Amino acid sequence: MSDRIKKAGRHVSQNEGLIFEQSALGKRGIEFPPLDVPAVDARAALGAAYAREGIERFPEVSEIEVIRHFTRLSTWNHAIDLGMYPLGSCTMKYNPRVNEFVSRLDGIATEHPYQPQELSQGCLKILKMLLDCLVEITGMDAGTLEPAAGAQGELTGLLLIRAYLEDTQGQPRKKVLIPDSAHGTNPASAVIAGYEVENVPSDERGQIDIASLKKIVNGNVAAMMVTNPSTLGVFEQNIATAAELLHAHGALLYMDGANMNALAGVARPGDFGVDVMHLNLHKTFSTPHGGGGPGAGPVMVKKILQPYLPIPVLTEKSGRLALENHRLKSIGRVRAFGGNFGVLVRALAYVLAYGPGIRQATEDAVLNANYIRNNLEDVYDLPYKSPSMHEVVFSDARQKKNGVNTTDIAKRLIDYGFHPYTTSFPLIVPGALMIEPTESESKQECDLFVGAMRAIAEEAATNPELVKTAPHSTRVSRLDEVSAARKPILRWRPCPSGPCLR
Ligand SMILES: *Cc1c(COP(=O)(O)O)cnc(C)c1O
């Protein structure tokens, strides 16, 4: 077991009860002084339905007990601040603290979206600068910062394609083509946008099969959605050819740019035929994510799609910025206000801090993934041999022979002090181990990870039971994940025989 875990064990009780179990009658966090003003009858003032005497079974604990309890709990979860978080596809990288600081500055965090535009010029300037930077990084012509997530960006992009086709060709067409190496949100977004999805197979190198594409592209196809680099961590070498083919049939090319971590500063989608794409600012451009926090999925477009962008549109006239709502061809609003402003501020701070150096971040992300690939290739099966970009996808084919699967290996990784990689995705790799170290990790940390993965491969061969029953270092081990998702117990109730969860 790693030293990291042993060290943590000294300070952290893994047998902490619920806060309800620490409750004792009459304990208080703070005491108020006696009232020196006339008391107000809350029932009379608010109505009986809104005024309550107390909260039934609310825990009674002191301030320090609350603080210690939640601080200890916070250390049970793995976090990027504790160690490597190689969750493939998610780009769980370190987010520089200075960007947090910038997003909380007075005049940024304290501004109100309903403030008059004359008093919001600074905030609008931040949006304008960020859009200009993203235009430069992607090689596109214009964009919107509104969508709050990658998936919402996908839907927005598809609605733009729909509006464009309706406007210029009189009908939106029927189908969206999606390679089998795409991210799972892509087909879902296409269906919500009213399209049928048709699958494009990958060839043995994990590339879009152009011969198959030629057979299925026709006047019914509105667009193809390509995740690039794909979920195999492979760059689509045929993307420009695919773009030409689509354009020749009056269809458009959508690129899922959530993996821009592998391209920023090196290649620009606008230069290889992409018509519309989204970015995940909360992956590539510095916002902590993974806990369901706010995100931003800006959509960048070529000129032909610009008239349809969501309102409000940011405009500039003789140095004054404004948000304009009058756009005849716009698809309308996709989100309240201008998007998740704090996330946009962090992204701009990140881009400006790097400048052209963003290329180095990209190269380091690719280098780290390939370093891990090279050091694990002899013990884990590598189903696709194309060069890896920012992530590498192995399979559990070798360990399967001893009854050990990708989930077992991932669970065992927890005992070594690492967050698991992404399991069982992409779907075209049975038993996938999808590993994305990101550019944040040093060679030393990558070596620790490689060491852990090699040790687990050894265990899988010599002591498979140890891996199949992992994790062994956590308060609880394997949970009934289906019941936890389908029949969650979210409220504590005392049992007759003593406190318990029921
Ligand atoms: C994360 C991700 C998405 C979805 O982004 P959300 O912000 O989670 O909606 C889409 N495509 C790819 C390739 C991703 O990695």
The ligand as an SDF file (V2000), in Angstrom:
LIG
                    3D

 15 15  0  0  0  0  0  0  0  0999 V2000
  -16.9480   15.9430  -21.3910 C   0  0  0  0  0  0  0  0  0  0  0  0
  -17.2020   15.7650  -22.8060 C   0  0  0  0  0  0  0  0  0  0  0  0
  -18.4330   16.1660  -23.3680 C   0  0  0  0  0  0  0  0  0  0  0  0
  -19.5920   16.6960  -22.5540 C   0  0  0  0  0  0  0  0  0  0  0  0
  -19.2930   17.8690  -21.8530 O   0  0  0  0  0  0  0  0  0  0  0  0
  -20.1670   18.2900  -20.5820 P   0  0  0  0  0  0  0  0  0  0  0  0
  -19.6250   19.6200  -20.1890 O   0  0  0  0  0  0  0  0  0  0  0  0
  -19.9460   17.2280  -19.5520 O   0  0  0  0  0  0  0  0  0  0  0  0
  -21.5970   18.3500  -21.0160 O   0  0  0  0  0  0  0  0  0  0  0  0
  -18.5920   16.0170  -24.7350 C   0  0  0  0  0  0  0  0  0  0  0  0
  -17.6230   15.4790  -25.4970 N   0  0  0  0  0  0  0  0  0  0  0  0
  -16.4280   15.0760  -24.9940 C   0  0  0  0  0  0  0  0  0  0  0  0
  -15.3850   14.5000  -25.9170 C   0  0  0  0  0  0  0  0  0  0  0  0
  -16.1800   15.2000  -23.6300 C   0  0  0  0  0  0  0  0  0  0  0  0
  -15.0030   14.7920  -23.1400 O   0  0  0  0  0  0  0  0  0  0  0  0
  1  2  1  0
  2  3  1  0
  2 14  2  0
  3  4  1  0
  3 10  2  0
  4  5  1  0
  5  6  1  0
  6  7  2  0
  6  8  1  0
  6  9  1  0
 10 11  1  0
 11 12  2  0
 12 13  1  0
 12 14  1  0
 14 15  1  0
M  END
$$$$
